[in-house]
């Protein structure tokens, strides 16, 4: 249920932001037309005086020199990249981020303070209370506590039985930790492919335009080539962003697995030191 909520939240935010972008872009021409219509309907005497000729170039230069933020440039180039190609790249980004965020939340929840957990288990085992140690593991979240619980449950079989249970259940927990990584890898691979596909199709359209016009003028092919290159750029941006999240998730999983292995070895030592295997 938590995963479904996370996916729906990410998809909803993405749809809202994309609708806001397109609405904002679509509202600008309309507002310009309304302003022009109001200016035309005003009487000549009420119209604002035109600026002096020497002031117009300065104002135009000021507008041209005004820097645009990174978000504005990104939005501008995304819209210019042709929605037929860019929408697929955007969907890849949304789905990839949804899986990444779900994995990050799950792994943060699965992180356990193993030193504190082993200390509590040791306190119960010193008095021979194996059931109490099992209750401590059962009340603690995370795969490390689940593995230690399986080891304590097989304490009657000796250290070999405990180690076998830990190894067997550890592989199950590894599969749960790595769930969803294959989809993130797929989106990392497919995002630049979609960008290259848009580039190839854009180049084909540019050459078709050259063939139809019969002229190799830059103005004939510049638009198609620009669209083609923008799809590649955005595909690479999506792949780079998802790759960063993927590496973070893998490093997080490696840290949890290392703690699981250390805690498993420490559990066997604690059980042996407290004579749990005496039978």
RORO-669834 format. One record per residue: x, y, z negated of N, C-alpha, C in turn. Coordinates in nm, 3 decimals. Layout:
<pts>
PT, X, Y, Z, X, Y, Z, X, Y, Z
...
</pts>
This chain:
<pts>
PT, 0.083, -0.120, 0.000, 0.000, 0.000, 0.000, 0.087, 0.126, 0.000
PT, 0.198, 0.122, -0.079, 0.287, 0.237, -0.084, 0.348, 0.265, 0.052
PT, 0.384, 0.158, 0.125, 0.443, 0.175, 0.258, 0.343, 0.235, 0.356
PT, 0.219, 0.190, 0.348, 0.116, 0.242, 0.437, 0.093, 0.391, 0.412
PT, 0.090, 0.430, 0.284, 0.070, 0.571, 0.251, 0.185, 0.655, 0.304
PT, 0.309, 0.603, 0.288, 0.425, 0.678, 0.337, 0.421, 0.696, 0.488
PT, 0.385, 0.590, 0.560, 0.376, 0.599, 0.706, 0.269, 0.698, 0.750
PT, 0.151, 0.690, 0.685, 0.044, 0.781, 0.722, 0.081, 0.926, 0.690
PT, 0.152, 0.948, 0.579, 0.193, 1.083, 0.543, 0.289, 1.141, 0.646
PT, 0.387, 1.063, 0.688, 0.484, 1.111, 0.786, 0.417, 1.138, 0.921
PT, 0.329, 1.046, 0.962, 0.260, 1.065, 1.089, 0.171, 1.189, 1.085
PT, 0.103, 1.209, 0.971, 0.016, 1.326, 0.959, 0.094, 1.456, 0.964
PT, 0.207, 1.462, 0.896, 0.290, 1.582, 0.900, 0.343, 1.608, 1.040
PT, 0.382, 1.503, 1.109, 0.436, 1.521, 1.244, 0.328, 1.572, 1.339
PT, 0.208, 1.513, 1.331, 0.099, 1.557, 1.418, 0.063, 1.702, 1.389
PT, 0.058, 1.738, 1.259, 0.024, 1.875, 1.223, 0.128, 1.974, 1.275
PT, 0.256, 1.939, 1.259, 0.361, 2.031, 1.304, 0.361, 2.046, 1.455
PT, 0.340, 1.935, 1.528, 0.338, 1.944, 1.674, 0.218, 2.025, 1.723
PT, 0.102, 2.006, 1.658, -0.015, 2.085, 1.696, 0.006, 2.233, 1.667
PT, 0.074, 2.261, 1.555, 0.101, 2.401, 1.522, 0.194, 2.464, 1.624
PT, 0.294, 2.389, 1.668, 0.388, 2.442, 1.767, 0.317, 2.475, 1.897
PT, 0.239, 2.378, 1.945, 0.170, 2.402, 2.072, 0.065, 2.510, 2.060
PT, -0.002, 2.517, 1.946, -0.101, 2.622, 1.927, -0.036, 2.759, 1.924
PT, 0.081, 2.763, 1.861, 0.153, 2.891, 1.854, 0.199, 2.935, 1.991
PT, 0.248, 2.838, 2.070, 0.293, 2.871, 2.205, 0.176, 2.912, 2.293
PT, 0.061, 2.845, 2.274, -0.054, 2.878, 2.356, -0.121, 3.007, 2.317
PT, -0.101, 3.048, 2.191, -0.167, 3.170, 2.146, -0.096, 3.295, 2.192
PT, 0.034, 3.285, 2.218, 0.110, 3.404, 2.255, 0.063, 3.466, 2.386
PT, 0.047, 3.387, 2.495, -0.002, 3.450, 2.619, -0.140, 3.510, 2.604
PT, -0.226, 3.442, 2.527, -0.362, 3.494, 2.512, -0.362, 3.627, 2.439
PT, -0.282, 3.633, 2.333, -0.277, 3.759, 2.259, -0.219, 3.870, 2.346
PT, -0.124, 3.836, 2.433, -0.068, 3.936, 2.524, -0.172, 3.986, 2.622
PT, -0.255, 3.895, 2.674, -0.360, 3.936, 2.767, -0.463, 4.024, 2.697
PT, -0.499, 3.989, 2.571, -0.595, 4.072, 2.500, -0.539, 4.212, 2.476
PT, -0.413, 4.218, 2.438, -0.352, 4.349, 2.415, -0.349, 4.430, 2.543
PT, -0.317, 4.365, 2.656, -0.314, 4.435, 2.784, -0.452, 4.485, 2.823
PT, -0.556, 4.401, 2.797, -0.692, 4.442, 2.830, -0.736, 4.561, 2.746
PT, -0.699, 4.561, 2.617, -0.734, 4.674, 2.534, -0.662, 4.800, 2.580
PT, -0.538, 4.785, 2.620, -0.463, 4.902, 2.666, -0.522, 4.959, 2.795
PT, -0.570, 4.869, 2.884, -0.630, 4.916, 3.009, -0.762, 4.986, 2.984
PT, -0.839, 4.942, 2.884, -0.970, 5.000, 2.858, -0.963, 5.133, 2.786
PT, -0.850, 5.167, 2.728, -0.837, 5.294, 2.657, -0.835, 5.410, 2.756
PT, -0.890, 5.522, 2.719, -0.882, 5.640, 2.806, -0.740, 5.686, 2.822
PT, -0.719, 5.760, 2.928, -0.582, 5.803, 2.956, -0.530, 5.895, 2.848
PT, -0.620, 5.983, 2.791, -0.572, 6.077, 2.691, -0.540, 6.010, 2.560
PT, -0.604, 5.891, 2.530, -0.578, 5.825, 2.404, -0.461, 5.729, 2.413
PT, -0.415, 5.703, 2.533, -0.303, 5.610, 2.548, -0.178, 5.670, 2.488
PT, -0.096, 5.583, 2.432, 0.028, 5.631, 2.369, 0.121, 5.681, 2.477
PT, 0.193, 5.785, 2.449, 0.287, 5.837, 2.549, 0.397, 5.738, 2.578
PT, 0.433, 5.728, 2.705, 0.538, 5.635, 2.745, 0.671, 5.684, 2.694
PT, 0.757, 5.591, 2.655, 0.889, 5.634, 2.607, 0.969, 5.697, 2.720
PT, 1.065, 5.775, 2.681, 1.151, 5.839, 2.778, 1.227, 5.736, 2.857
PT, 1.262, 5.765, 2.981, 1.332, 5.666, 3.063, 1.461, 5.618, 3.001
PT, 1.529, 5.708, 2.930, 1.658, 5.665, 2.876, 1.641, 5.574, 2.755
PT, 1.517, 5.569, 2.693, 1.497, 5.484, 2.577, 1.460, 5.342, 2.616
PT, 1.405, 5.320, 2.736, 1.359, 5.188, 2.776, 1.473, 5.087, 2.789
PT, 1.582, 5.118, 2.854, 1.690, 5.019, 2.861, 1.744, 4.983, 2.724
PT, 1.749, 5.080, 2.632, 1.801, 5.049, 2.499, 1.710, 4.952, 2.427
PT, 1.575, 4.973, 2.438, 1.481, 4.882, 2.372, 1.489, 4.743, 2.432
PT, 1.499, 4.736, 2.565, 1.510, 4.605, 2.630, 1.637, 4.534, 2.588
PT, 1.746, 4.609, 2.579, 1.871, 4.547, 2.538, 1.863, 4.496, 2.395
PT, 1.792, 4.571, 2.309, 1.777, 4.527, 2.170, 1.700, 4.397, 2.162
PT, 1.592, 4.385, 2.242, 1.513, 4.262, 2.242, 1.594, 4.145, 2.295
PT, 1.674, 4.167, 2.397, 1.752, 4.058, 2.453, 1.862, 4.013, 2.358
PT, 1.916, 4.109, 2.282, 2.025, 4.074, 2.193, 1.978, 4.016, 2.061
PT, 1.847, 4.017, 2.035, 1.797, 3.963, 1.909, 1.824, 3.814, 1.903
PT, 1.898, 3.767, 1.802, 1.931, 3.624, 1.795, 1.810, 3.541, 1.756
PT, 1.804, 3.420, 1.808, 1.698, 3.327, 1.776, 1.751, 3.224, 1.677
PT, 1.663, 3.183, 1.586, 1.703, 3.081, 1.489, 1.713, 2.945, 1.555
PT, 1.777, 2.852, 1.484, 1.793, 2.718, 1.540, 1.660, 2.650, 1.563
PT, 1.563, 2.672, 1.473, 1.431, 2.610, 1.490, 1.361, 2.665, 1.613
PT, 1.373, 2.798, 1.636, 1.308, 2.858, 1.753, 1.369, 2.806, 1.883
PT, 1.502, 2.793, 1.885, 1.566, 2.738, 2.005, 1.524, 2.593, 2.027
PT, 1.518, 2.516, 1.918, 1.478, 2.376, 1.930, 1.336, 2.365, 1.982
PT, 1.247, 2.449, 1.930, 1.108, 2.447, 1.975, 1.098, 2.488, 2.121
PT, 1.176, 2.589, 2.159, 1.172, 2.638, 2.296, 1.216, 2.531, 2.395
PT, 1.330, 2.469, 2.365, 1.382, 2.368, 2.458, 1.297, 2.241, 2.458
PT, 1.235, 2.211, 2.344, 1.147, 2.093, 2.340, 1.027, 2.114, 2.432
PT, 0.970, 2.232, 2.431, 0.854, 2.260, 2.516, 0.895, 2.263, 2.663
PT, 1.016, 2.314, 2.690, 1.063, 2.319, 2.828, 1.105, 2.182, 2.882
PT, 1.116, 2.083, 2.795, 1.165, 1.952, 2.839, 1.062, 1.861, 2.900
PT, 0.942, 1.907, 2.925, 0.835, 1.828, 2.987, 0.778, 1.727, 2.886
PT, 0.654, 1.749, 2.843, 0.592, 1.668, 2.738, 0.582, 1.521, 2.776
PT, 0.579, 1.489, 2.904, 0.566, 1.348, 2.944, 0.685, 1.265, 2.900
PT, 0.801, 1.326, 2.893, 0.920, 1.255, 2.848, 0.949, 1.282, 2.700
PT, 0.931, 1.406, 2.660, 0.966, 1.443, 2.523, 0.873, 1.381, 2.420
PT, 0.750, 1.351, 2.458, 0.657, 1.292, 2.362, 0.704, 1.154, 2.319
PT, 0.762, 1.077, 2.410, 0.812, 0.945, 2.372, 0.930, 0.957, 2.276
PT, 1.016, 1.053, 2.300, 1.129, 1.076, 2.208, 1.077, 1.120, 2.072
PT, 0.973, 1.205, 2.070, 0.917, 1.250, 1.943, 0.853, 1.135, 1.865
PT, 0.783, 1.047, 1.936, 0.723, 0.931, 1.869, 0.832, 0.842, 1.808
PT, 0.942, 0.825, 1.880, 1.053, 0.746, 1.827, 1.109, 0.810, 1.701
PT, 1.123, 0.941, 1.700, 1.173, 1.010, 1.582, 1.077, 0.994, 1.464
PT, 0.948, 1.008, 1.488, 0.849, 0.998, 1.380, 0.851, 0.859, 1.318
PT, 0.846, 0.755, 1.402, 0.845, 0.619, 1.350, 0.976, 0.584, 1.279
PT, 1.087, 0.628, 1.338, 1.216, 0.600, 1.274, 1.228, 0.667, 1.139
PT, 1.186, 0.793, 1.128, 1.191, 0.861, 1.000, 1.096, 0.798, 0.899
PT, 0.982, 0.749, 0.945, 0.888, 0.683, 0.853, 0.952, 0.559, 0.791
PT, 1.017, 0.476, 0.872, 1.083, 0.357, 0.819, 1.200, 0.395, 0.729
PT, 1.275, 0.498, 0.766, 1.389, 0.540, 0.684, 1.343, 0.589, 0.547
PT, 1.241, 0.673, 0.545, 1.193, 0.726, 0.418, 1.136, 0.614, 0.331
PT, 1.065, 0.521, 0.392, 1.011, 0.409, 0.315, 1.122, 0.326, 0.252
PT, 1.230, 0.300, 0.329, 1.342, 0.222, 0.276, 1.414, 0.296, 0.164
PT, 1.434, 0.427, 0.182, 1.504, 0.505, 0.080, 1.426, 0.507, -0.051
PT, 1.294, 0.526, -0.041, 1.211, 0.525, -0.163, 1.216, 0.388, -0.230
PT, 1.204, 0.282, -0.151, 1.205, 0.147, -0.207, 1.339, 0.115, -0.273
PT, 1.448, 0.152, -0.209, 1.580, 0.121, -0.265, 1.609, 0.203, -0.390
PT, 1.562, 0.326, -0.394, 1.580, 0.405, -0.517, 1.502, 0.345, -0.633
PT, 1.384, 0.292, -0.604, 1.307, 0.225, -0.710, 1.377, 0.097, -0.753
PT, 1.441, 0.028, -0.657, 1.506, -0.100, -0.687, 1.638, -0.085, -0.762
PT, 1.692, 0.037, -0.769, 1.819, 0.058, -0.839, 1.798, 0.041, -0.989
PT, 1.884, -0.039, -1.053, 1.871, -0.071, -1.195, 2.002, -0.044, -1.267
PT, 1.993, 0.002, -1.390, 2.110, 0.019, -1.476, 2.146, -0.119, -1.531
PT, 2.237, -0.187, -1.463, 2.270, -0.326, -1.499, 2.338, -0.336, -1.635
PT, 2.420, -0.238, -1.671, 2.488, -0.244, -1.801, 2.387, -0.241, -1.915
PT, 2.291, -0.153, -1.905, 2.188, -0.144, -2.009, 2.104, -0.271, -2.013
PT, 2.072, -0.325, -1.895, 1.991, -0.447, -1.888, 2.065, -0.566, -1.950
PT, 2.192, -0.581, -1.917, 2.271, -0.692, -1.973, 2.288, -0.677, -2.124
PT, 2.301, -0.553, -2.172, 2.314, -0.532, -2.316, 2.187, -0.576, -2.389
PT, 2.071, -0.546, -2.332, 1.945, -0.589, -2.395, 1.930, -0.740, -2.390
PT, 1.973, -0.801, -2.280, 1.967, -0.947, -2.272, 2.061, -1.010, -2.374
PT, 2.179, -0.952, -2.388, 2.275, -1.004, -2.485, 2.222, -0.997, -2.627
PT, 2.150, -0.889, -2.659, 2.093, -0.876, -2.793, 1.995, -0.990, -2.824
PT, 1.917, -1.030, -2.725, 1.821, -1.139, -2.748, 1.891, -1.275, -2.750
PT, 1.991, -1.293, -2.665, 2.058, -1.423, -2.659, 2.146, -1.448, -2.782
PT, 2.189, -1.345, -2.850, 2.269, -1.365, -2.971, 2.189, -1.437, -3.079
PT, 2.060, -1.414, -3.079, 1.972, -1.484, -3.173, 1.907, -1.606, -3.111
PT, 1.947, -1.645, -2.992, 1.892, -1.762, -2.925, 1.753, -1.741, -2.866
PT, 1.712, -1.617, -2.851, 1.578, -1.586, -2.800, 1.583, -1.574, -2.648
PT, 1.578, -1.687, -2.580, 1.581, -1.687, -2.434, 1.452, -1.629, -2.377
PT, 1.339, -1.659, -2.441, 1.212, -1.605, -2.394, 1.209, -1.453, -2.402
PT, 1.267, -1.400, -2.509, 1.273, -1.254, -2.522, 1.358, -1.192, -2.413
PT, 1.470, -1.257, -2.379, 1.554, -1.208, -2.270, 1.481, -1.213, -2.137
PT, 1.401, -1.318, -2.117, 1.321, -1.329, -1.994, 1.216, -1.220, -1.987
PT, 1.157, -1.185, -2.102, 1.057, -1.077, -2.103, 1.121, -0.943, -2.069
PT, 1.247, -0.924, -2.114, 1.318, -0.800, -2.080, 1.336, -0.791, -1.928
PT, 1.375, -0.902, -1.865, 1.393, -0.903, -1.720, 1.260, -0.883, -1.648
PT, 1.155, -0.943, -1.702, 1.025, -0.932, -1.636, 0.970, -0.790, -1.641
PT, 1.002, -0.717, -1.747, 0.952, -0.580, -1.761, 1.039, -0.477, -1.691
PT, 1.149, -0.518, -1.631, 1.240, -0.427, -1.561, 1.222, -0.440, -1.411
PT, 1.210, -0.327, -1.342, 1.194, -0.329, -1.197, 1.328, -0.350, -1.128
PT, 1.320, -0.404, -1.006, 1.439, -0.418, -0.925, 1.479, -0.563, -0.901
PT, 1.552, -0.588, -0.793, 1.593, -0.726, -0.762, 1.693, -0.783, -0.861
PT, 1.775, -0.699, -0.923, 1.874, -0.750, -1.020, 1.803, -0.817, -1.137
PT, 1.701, -0.753, -1.190, 1.626, -0.811, -1.301, 1.556, -0.939, -1.259
PT, 1.507, -0.944, -1.136, 1.438, -1.066, -1.089, 1.536, -1.183, -1.079
PT, 1.658, -1.156, -1.032, 1.758, -1.262, -1.021, 1.799, -1.312, -1.159
PT, 1.820, -1.221, -1.253, 1.857, -1.261, -1.388, 1.744, -1.341, -1.455
PT, 1.622, -1.306, -1.424, 1.508, -1.381, -1.477, 1.510, -1.525, -1.427
PT, 1.539, -1.543, -1.298, 1.546, -1.680, -1.244, 1.660, -1.758, -1.308
PT, 1.773, -1.690, -1.336, 1.882, -1.759, -1.403, 1.847, -1.801, -1.544
PT, 1.782, -1.714, -1.620, 1.741, -1.749, -1.756, 1.635, -1.859, -1.757
PT, 1.552, -1.860, -1.656, 1.446, -1.962, -1.651, 1.504, -2.102, -1.633
PT, 1.624, -2.111, -1.573, 1.687, -2.241, -1.552, 1.802, -2.266, -1.650
PT, 1.794, -2.204, -1.768, 1.901, -2.218, -1.867, 1.913, -2.361, -1.919
PT, 1.803, -2.434, -1.923, 1.807, -2.571, -1.976, 1.886, -2.665, -1.888
PT, 1.904, -2.632, -1.762, 1.976, -2.720, -1.670, 2.126, -2.703, -1.671
PT, 2.177, -2.613, -1.751, 2.321, -2.592, -1.757, 2.366, -2.480, -1.664
PT, 2.495, -2.447, -1.670, 2.547, -2.335, -1.588, 2.534, -2.360, -1.438
PT, 2.547, -2.486, -1.394, 2.535, -2.515, -1.251, 2.395, -2.484, -1.201
PT, 2.294, -2.520, -1.281, 2.156, -2.492, -1.243, 2.129, -2.342, -1.240
PT, 2.186, -2.269, -1.336, 2.168, -2.124, -1.339, 2.230, -2.059, -1.217
PT, 2.352, -2.097, -1.184, 2.419, -2.039, -1.067, 2.345, -2.073, -0.938
PT, 2.296, -2.196, -0.928, 2.222, -2.235, -0.807, 2.094, -2.153, -0.793
PT, 2.023, -2.132, -0.903, 1.899, -2.053, -0.898, 1.928, -1.908, -0.861
PT, 2.038, -1.854, -0.914, 2.074, -1.715, -0.885, 2.109, -1.699, -0.737
PT, 2.187, -1.793, -0.683, 2.226, -1.783, -0.542, 2.105, -1.797, -0.451
PT, 2.017, -1.892, -0.482, 1.900, -1.916, -0.396, 1.806, -1.796, -0.398
PT, 1.779, -1.744, -0.516, 1.686, -1.631, -0.524, 1.752, -1.502, -0.477
PT, 1.887, -1.496, -0.485, 1.957, -1.378, -0.436, 1.941, -1.360, -0.286
PT, 1.942, -1.470, -0.212, 1.922, -1.460, -0.067, 1.782, -1.409, -0.033
PT, 1.684, -1.447, -0.116, 1.548, -1.397, -0.094, 1.542, -1.246, -0.117
PT, 1.607, -1.200, -0.222, 1.608, -1.057, -0.252, 1.684, -0.978, -0.146
PT, 1.789, -1.037, -0.091, 1.862, -0.972, 0.017, 1.772, -0.947, 0.138
PT, 1.691, -1.047, 0.172, 1.598, -1.031, 0.283, 1.497, -0.920, 0.258
PT, 1.452, -0.907, 0.132, 1.357, -0.801, 0.100, 1.423, -0.663, 0.108
PT, 1.549, -0.654, 0.066, 1.618, -0.526, 0.071, 1.643, -0.481, 0.215
PT, 1.671, -0.574, 0.303, 1.704, -0.541, 0.442, 1.582, -0.535, 0.533
PT, 1.464, -0.552, 0.476, 1.343, -0.549, 0.558, 1.322, -0.410, 0.617
PT, 1.296, -0.404, 0.746, 1.273, -0.277, 0.816, 1.396, -0.221, 0.883
PT, 1.516, -0.273, 0.850, 1.637, -0.220, 0.913, 1.641, -0.252, 1.062
PT, 1.582, -0.365, 1.101, 1.585, -0.400, 1.243, 1.505, -0.299, 1.326
PT, 1.397, -0.244, 1.267, 1.318, -0.145, 1.339, 1.393, -0.013, 1.350
PT, 1.464, 0.024, 1.245, 1.544, 0.147, 1.252, 1.653, 0.133, 1.358
PT, 1.716, 0.015, 1.363, 1.817, -0.009, 1.467, 1.755, -0.001, 1.606
PT, 1.633, -0.050, 1.620, 1.565, -0.042, 1.750, 1.542, 0.102, 1.792
PT, 1.496, 0.187, 1.700, 1.469, 0.327, 1.734, 1.600, 0.401, 1.764
PT, 1.709, 0.366, 1.694, 1.837, 0.428, 1.722, 1.882, 0.395, 1.864
PT, 1.857, 0.272, 1.906, 1.899, 0.230, 2.040, 1.807, 0.284, 2.149
PT, 1.678, 0.293, 2.119, 1.582, 0.327, 2.225, 1.571, 0.477, 2.247
PT, 1.603, 0.559, 2.147, 1.590, 0.705, 2.162, 1.679, 0.759, 2.274
PT, 1.810, 0.730, 2.276, 1.890, 0.780, 2.390, 1.851, 0.716, 2.522
PT, 1.802, 0.590, 2.518, 1.757, 0.527, 2.643, 1.639, 0.602, 2.703
PT, 1.546, 0.643, 2.618, 1.433, 0.722, 2.667, 1.480, 0.856, 2.722
PT, 1.579, 0.916, 2.656, 1.634, 1.041, 2.707, 1.700, 1.024, 2.842
PT, 1.778, 0.916, 2.857, 1.841, 0.889, 2.987, 1.738, 0.858, 3.094
PT, 1.630, 0.791, 3.054, 1.523, 0.763, 3.150, 1.461, 0.892, 3.202
PT, 1.435, 0.987, 3.110, 1.384, 1.116, 3.153, 1.482, 1.190, 3.241
PT, 1.613, 1.174, 3.212, 1.714, 1.239, 3.296, 1.713, 1.183, 3.437
PT, 1.708, 1.051, 3.449, 1.708, 0.988, 3.581, 1.585, 1.029, 3.660
PT, 1.468, 1.026, 3.594, 1.345, 1.063, 3.664, 1.350, 1.210, 3.705
PT, 1.403, 1.297, 3.618, 1.415, 1.438, 3.652, 1.507, 1.461, 3.770
PT, 1.618, 1.386, 3.777, 1.709, 1.400, 3.890, 1.643, 1.352, 4.020
PT, 1.567, 1.245, 4.009, 1.495, 1.196, 4.128, 1.398, 1.302, 4.178
PT, 1.326, 1.367, 4.085, 1.233, 1.472, 4.124, 1.307, 1.591, 4.186
PT, 1.425, 1.622, 4.133, 1.503, 1.732, 4.190, 1.544, 1.702, 4.333
PT, 1.589, 1.579, 4.359, 1.628, 1.542, 4.496, 1.507, 1.534, 4.588
PT, 1.392, 1.492, 4.534, 1.271, 1.495, 4.616, 1.236, 1.638, 4.657
PT, 1.257, 1.732, 4.565, 1.228, 1.871, 4.596, 1.325, 1.924, 4.703
PT, 1.451, 1.881, 4.695, 1.548, 1.921, 4.797, 1.507, 1.866, 4.933
PT, 1.462, 1.741, 4.933, 1.422, 1.680, 5.060, 1.300, 1.749, 5.118
PT, 1.206, 1.788, 5.031, 1.084, 1.852, 5.081, 1.111, 1.993, 5.133
PT, 1.197, 2.067, 5.063, 1.225, 2.204, 5.103, 1.328, 2.209, 5.215
PT, 1.421, 2.114, 5.216, 1.526, 2.114, 5.316, 1.635, 2.216, 5.289
PT, 1.650, 2.252, 5.162, 1.750, 2.353, 5.126, 1.814, 2.312, 4.994
PT, 1.945, 2.335, 4.983, 2.019, 2.299, 4.862, 2.040, 2.421, 4.773
PT, 1.946, 2.512, 4.773, 1.957, 2.632, 4.691, 1.948, 2.596, 4.543
PT, 2.027, 2.660, 4.456, 2.021, 2.629, 4.312, 1.883, 2.652, 4.252
PT, 1.810, 2.750, 4.300, 1.678, 2.777, 4.246, 1.580, 2.664, 4.272
PT, 1.607, 2.581, 4.373, 1.518, 2.471, 4.406, 1.530, 2.357, 4.306
PT, 1.653, 2.329, 4.261, 1.678, 2.211, 4.178, 1.708, 2.246, 4.033
PT, 1.723, 2.374, 4.000, 1.765, 2.411, 3.864, 1.661, 2.366, 3.761
PT, 1.532, 2.384, 3.790, 1.429, 2.348, 3.694, 1.428, 2.200, 3.663
PT, 1.432, 2.117, 3.767, 1.429, 1.973, 3.746, 1.552, 1.923, 3.672
PT, 1.668, 1.976, 3.704, 1.791, 1.934, 3.636, 1.788, 1.977, 3.490
PT, 1.736, 2.095, 3.461, 1.728, 2.141, 3.322, 1.639, 2.050, 3.240
PT, 1.522, 2.013, 3.294, 1.432, 1.921, 3.224, 1.501, 1.787, 3.201
PT, 1.572, 1.740, 3.301, 1.640, 1.611, 3.290, 1.744, 1.613, 3.179
PT, 1.821, 1.718, 3.170, 1.926, 1.726, 3.068, 1.867, 1.745, 2.928
PT, 1.756, 1.815, 2.917, 1.695, 1.837, 2.786, 1.647, 1.706, 2.725
PT, 1.593, 1.617, 2.806, 1.548, 1.488, 2.752, 1.666, 1.409, 2.696
PT, 1.779, 1.414, 2.762, 1.898, 1.345, 2.712, 1.945, 1.406, 2.581
PT, 1.946, 1.537, 2.572, 1.990, 1.605, 2.451, 1.903, 1.565, 2.331
PT, 1.773, 1.569, 2.348, 1.684, 1.536, 2.237, 1.690, 1.388, 2.203
PT, 1.708, 1.302, 2.302, 1.726, 1.160, 2.271, 1.850, 1.134, 2.188
PT, 1.959, 1.202, 2.219, 2.082, 1.187, 2.141, 2.066, 1.246, 2.001
PT, 1.996, 1.358, 1.989, 1.974, 1.417, 1.857, 1.896, 1.321, 1.767
PT, 1.793, 1.259, 1.822, 1.713, 1.163, 1.744, 1.799, 1.044, 1.702
PT, 1.879, 0.991, 1.794, 1.963, 0.877, 1.762, 2.066, 0.911, 1.654
PT, 2.125, 1.029, 1.661, 2.224, 1.071, 1.561, 2.160, 1.085, 1.424
PT, 2.042, 1.148, 1.418, 1.975, 1.167, 1.289, 1.938, 1.033, 1.226
PT, 1.883, 0.942, 1.306, 1.845, 0.812, 1.252, 1.967, 0.730, 1.213
PT, 2.077, 0.745, 1.286, 2.199, 0.671, 1.252, 2.253, 0.714, 1.116
PT, 2.243, 0.842, 1.084, 2.287, 0.890, 0.953, 2.203, 0.827, 0.842
PT, 2.072, 0.826, 0.860, 1.985, 0.763, 0.761, 2.014, 0.613, 0.751
PT, 2.038, 0.549, 0.865, 2.065, 0.405, 0.865, 2.191, 0.373, 0.785
PT, 2.298, 0.450, 0.807, 2.421, 0.425, 0.733, 2.403, 0.447, 0.583
PT, 2.325, 0.548, 0.547, 2.298, 0.570, 0.404, 2.222, 0.452, 0.344
PT, 2.123, 0.401, 0.418, 2.045, 0.288, 0.367, 2.132, 0.164, 0.352
PT, 2.219, 0.138, 0.450, 2.307, 0.022, 0.442, 2.403, 0.034, 0.323
PT, 2.457, 0.153, 0.302, 2.546, 0.171, 0.187, 2.471, 0.154, 0.055
PT, 2.345, 0.197, 0.052, 2.263, 0.179, -0.068, 2.238, 0.031, -0.095
PT, 2.211, -0.045, 0.010, 2.189, -0.189, -0.006, 2.317, -0.258, -0.054
PT, 2.430, -0.220, 0.002, 2.557, -0.279, -0.040, 2.583, -0.253, -0.188
PT, 2.552, -0.133, -0.234, 2.571, -0.102, -0.376, 2.482, -0.186, -0.465
PT, 2.356, -0.205, -0.425, 2.264, -0.288, -0.504, 2.310, -0.433, -0.506
PT, 2.356, -0.482, -0.391, 2.402, -0.623, -0.384, 2.525, -0.643, -0.472
PT, 2.617, -0.549, -0.471, 2.736, -0.561, -0.557, 2.697, -0.565, -0.705
PT, 2.603, -0.481, -0.743, 2.557, -0.483, -0.882, 2.487, -0.615, -0.915
PT, 2.413, -0.669, -0.820, 2.348, -0.797, -0.841, 2.450, -0.908, -0.865
PT, 2.556, -0.912, -0.785, 2.658, -1.014, -0.801, 2.731, -1.001, -0.934
PT, 2.767, -0.877, -0.970, 2.836, -0.856, -1.098, 2.747, -0.894, -1.216
PT, 2.619, -0.859, -1.208, 2.527, -0.891, -1.317, 2.506, -1.042, -1.328
PT, 2.504, -1.112, -1.215, 2.485, -1.258, -1.219, 2.603, -1.326, -1.286
PT, 2.725, -1.282, -1.252, 2.843, -1.340, -1.316, 2.844, -1.308, -1.465
PT, 2.809, -1.185, -1.499, 2.807, -1.145, -1.640, 2.701, -1.223, -1.718
PT, 2.588, -1.255, -1.656, 2.483, -1.331, -1.724, 2.532, -1.470, -1.762
PT, 2.599, -1.537, -1.671, 2.652, -1.672, -1.703, 2.752, -1.664, -1.817
PT, 2.837, -1.561, -1.815, 2.935, -1.546, -1.924, 2.865, -1.519, -2.057
PT, 2.760, -1.436, -2.056, 2.687, -1.406, -2.180, 2.618, -1.531, -2.233
PT, 2.558, -1.608, -2.144, 2.490, -1.730, -2.187, 2.590, -1.831, -2.243
PT, 2.705, -1.840, -2.184, 2.807, -1.932, -2.237, 2.862, -1.882, -2.370
PT, 2.882, -1.752, -2.384, 2.935, -1.700, -2.510, 2.837, -1.716, -2.625
PT, 2.709, -1.717, -2.596, 2.606, -1.733, -2.701, 2.558, -1.876, -2.714
PT, 2.631, -1.973, -2.655, 2.601, -2.116, -2.667, 2.459, -2.152, -2.621
PT, 2.416, -2.087, -2.515, 2.284, -2.120, -2.461, 2.288, -2.255, -2.390
PT, 2.406, -2.294, -2.342, 2.418, -2.422, -2.270, 2.456, -2.538, -2.362
PT, 2.440, -2.523, -2.492, 2.487, -2.625, -2.585, 2.413, -2.757, -2.571
PT, 2.291, -2.751, -2.518, 2.216, -2.875, -2.498, 2.253, -2.942, -2.366
</pts>
